[in-house]
Amino acid sequence: MAGSGRVDFGLVRAASREALSKLLDGVSGNKAIVWEKELAGSFSLVGDFSYLRSHGVTQMFYLSGEHARSPSQPNIHIVFITKPHTASMDAINTYIRGLSEGTSERQLHLWLVPRCSLLCERRLQEHGIFEHFTSVNELPLLFFQLEADLVSMELPGVFREWSVEGDPSAVHAAARALMLLQAIYGLIPSIRGKGPNVAALYNIMVELRREMAHNEPQVPSKIDQLIIVERSVDLITPLATQLTYEGLIDLCFGIKNSVVKLPSSKLQQSGGEGEGGDGVGSLLDPQAPTVKPVLLSSSDQLYAEIRDANFSAVGPRLASQAKQITKEFEERHLAKTVVEMKHFVQKLPRIQAAKQSLALHTSIAEALQEEVAAGLFGSALEHEQELLRGGIDCDKVPSFIEESIGRKAPLNTVLRLICLQSVINNGLRPKLLEYYKRELVQTYGYHHILTLDNLGKAGLLTAQQQKSNYATMRKTLRLIVDDVNELNPSDISYVHSGYAPLSVSLARYVHTPGWRAITDLLSVLPGPTLAETQHVARHRRTESISNERDSSPVVLVFFLGGCTYSEVAALRFLTNKMHDNGDPEYVIATTSFINHDSFLESLSTPLLV
């Protein structure tokens, strides 16, 4: 479950609300917000509609799509909130051109998240609308709090931007985001990292510190170490099937901004518990009767207990919860006195809430079971686990993949297993690679050629240049555990039913026995290894140490390029199970969340015909 340790990311949400409030209050009078659609959900993590209404927001609209409408109120401020992309500026131009008469009486404002862009200003000038804006500001929402121990930049596609398109701008945004955390929680003394962009990220952080000169916030250090793990260092984990409850929900239905949209037919017995509330996204985009938004957070005690559990352990835990609720509810028959009746009545709201939560998660678990039992899920998982164990000759075409292509199985499933074979084998033999590409194009269509090229640029589908070192890595880091206990795990490999995420294993090694013990292994992974120290002022270090003298170190693991829910579950497991031994308390930050489907889809490019 989500941690509640010394570092609580609630302060990040407070800083985000303060930045948003400052801009909202700077525009006097009623305001209508016109959002870029993918930003609306993220803003729900900062404040709901009641919060926005308290700062003068009376209407909200999407910038484009079926819900793109004009404000009905005259003399209202129109605030555009978008990401700094030229395509967004084109959409703003279209929106403004379509405004009804009386636009001249309205003041227009543009807020770019998380930073302003000269390219965006130039594009507005090209459209001839830049002068229409009363103000253009940046809204520095760099991290969004998902849980007390978890923040995300909510920037999907970052891995594609630098690996395929050669655009490193997200690295600068990540550096600013980490500087924000240091402004809130103090300077981080020790920084470790691995990956092609990690050194550039650290250098930007150093430059940003230099620009601040002597104006750094004087905050005692609450985080002892930062570990930066770039996604390209571990391409195995995002291709593997995450088997935690939360991971499967994301894989089967998709989680965005802590909300999953589920078929209403699957949730008829849930009693409405866990709905998304009056979040920004739900108000702007009311769901069809067939879909229901469900908020997933640790405020639901049952979800907090089962979210990181292997899915095979969820059924027994739900059954145990049902027995407990029944037992508590039956206590009403034992109440004989007024005092006893009063005590039971006081517990009744909690029991009813627990009953609704149980109904909700029972329905979700049943829906997941249907998804897992359908199609190729089971057989693909079996093939995947054989690959991870080293039980398949990666220099040949496995019969399962050959048969799947022949049956024209879902392309994502076939591509994922081929990419996993390539990554494990450090690339495919040239003839085998060409065979796969030819079969995929002939079976699924030539319009996937660009996607195959992207996978090559991203390092997922390449020709072998040197011998694979996976066997050594698997043994050294103990990535595979054959006798994993999924119901009562003692190792992080439970999150994939036998495979321990490489990224988390590397992060764990920083503390014990240290990366010096695996220097040879690190040398064959992509990018340089970073080991830097930031000197903390003596009075701040002393204050921090004196306050936390008896505590284990707090380690922030930052995933540059996205992370999976299985990796989060593994780090939480280390915190909860190993913390008593003096091992680190982990908190987690990421650029976004991915699963094996969304990861591959982010790299796809349909050929325009």
Phi, psi and omega in degrees: 000165181297141183284164176222054187268209187288332179254115179248118183286007173300332178293333177293317178297320179297319179294322178294317178296322179295317179295318180291317180299321181299317179287319180298315182288343177284349177249105184285147178093184181288146183229142171246126180262132175247110188263150158286131193306315185288346177277333186301316179296320179297323180293337176297336178282345179264315180193144179275186185295326179297323176295314180296322180296325179292345178250023170093008179275121182249339180217152177220141181217157172277152181290323181214167181101190187291339181260015179278098180234164181268148176301139182272339184277135174283161177055038180250143176285132177254118182250116176270128178238112183218172170278158184280064179242142180296328178298326177293324178293324176297320179294322177297318178301315179297318181296314182294320179297333182267001179294148180288173179302150179098008180299328183296338179276353182254140176269134181256138179228147178234123176243122182257132184248124003261002185210159175286161181220128178296325179297322179293317178298319179296321180294321176295322177295321178297324178282348180077026182238359184300321183289349179286342185273129176291324181210147172231117184229160170264144177245097190282066174270094189267326176230144174245129181282126175258321176213176181298333182247014190215127174229153179222143175283345181055049178242081179291151177088004181298318181299319179295320185303315183267331184277329183254314186266350179069027181256109184267013186299330180294335179295320177295318178298321179295321178297317178297321180296317179292326176294326176298316179298322178291328177294330182271318189248006178093163180296137181269116187297319187242132179233125174237151180193162179212129177144160184300329184257000186293318180297317178298320178300313181296319180297324177293320177299318178298318180294320178295322176296320181296321180294330180285343179052241183260019183259018178293141177300134180272077184244132176301142182290120178258340180249126186274331184208145175244127175244118181258118179246113178278143186301326182293343177289328180228092177266356180286312187300315179293344177270346180277157180276118179279129189247017171280162180301310181295320180298320179290324176300316179295318182293318185276327187234340179085123175251126177229123179056041179067015179237134174244139178257116187245151175300128182301329181297336180277348189237025185297336183261007187280345177070014175085357182295138174087012178295161187292353177073206183261042176298160183301313183298320183290330179284322182285328188230071182303136187281151173292159182302338184278351184232141182228125177281134180234125178281129178246110179205169181286357172295338172271108187300320181295317179297321179300328182280330187249351187302320184263005180280150171299144187300329180294341180268352185289317180304307178301323181290323177293320178296319178296321178294321179297319178296321181294317180295317179300317180298315181293322181291327180287347179297343180297333180285342181268348181285115183252330184253168178297320180297317180293321178296319180297319179298319180293318180298324178295328180277344188301315179302320179293320179295318180294320177296319179296323179294319177295318179297318179299316179298318180299308186284335172294318178296317179296316180298320178295320178296320178295320180298321177296318179295317182293325183281345185269157171060218185264010187306308184295312182292325177293321178296319179297317178295318179302315183290329174293321176300313183295327179281349182084020183270005181235136178286109185282357177268002180234169177274114178296143182300326181296317180292318179299316179292323181294319177295318179298325178274359184056052176296163180311132186301320181300321179295313181294313180299318182299314182289325176294316179296320178297319176299317180294315183295315180298322184270008183058038181106162181255153174302141185309317181294321179292319178299315179294324177298312180301313182298317181296315181295320181295317180292318181291326183275317188255350176115147182292343182291357177264005182301316182295324178297317178298322177295318178298318179297326176293315179297327182279356179084013183265335183219088188228166173277143183289128179257329178210167185298147180291142177248015185297321182299317178295316180297318181298319181285315183297314184267359181053057183284336182243128177237117186283328185252044183294138177262105185284332182279322180225074190291150174237006183211151183293348181295348180297337185291338175238019181054048175133341179250125177269123183308129180302317182301314181290323177298319178295316179298322180294324182291339179301320183279310181215123004268006182105150183292341177298335181285344181233037182302317181297320180293316180298328184293337181265355176274154185298140172082167180285163175260127183258133174216101184230156178235132175256127184280118180267136178306141188303318184291328178286321179293317181297317180297318180296313182294319182295327180284332186236034190303322186263010185262157174285161180294147174262125183241126175264119176258119181249120178266113180266105183115008176104151176220167180257161177292336177292323178293321176297315180299321181294318179292322177294323177299316179298321179294313186284324186266330186254353187298331181294341181270007182087006177286167188296155166264118185264136167238155194232138173226148181210161175283330177186178175252142181224157165228178188294332177285310181295328179296312179290322179296328179293340182260359183276148176220106178291138179282122181289129180237000000 
